[in-house]
Amino acid sequence: MARKVDETQTTFEQTYPTIAEWVQSHGWIEIGRNDGSNDSTVRALDTGGLVWESDEDYASLDELLRALEHGLTARLNENE
């Protein structure tokens, strides 16, 4: 079954503006579990290393991304 993009949906940048800013200007995001050496599902990094990592479990990917959005917002506010 072919999937279609709903052009009326909000953009990622509108929903998660700080994550979008992070990957465009500050660092990168890793999503997914690795070889078992880390329990987090998402990590935010910059050239200095790990900046934020998720807790072990979230009910949904959206909940996980909201946690990342809040974590990165707090981090950027600290450095202003």
Secondary structure as UniProt FT lines:
FT   TURN            7..8
FT   HELIX           12..15
FT   HELIX           17..21
FT   HELIX           22..26
FT   STRAND          28..31
FT   STRAND          42..46
FT   TURN            47..48
FT   STRAND          49..53
FT   HELIX           61..78
//
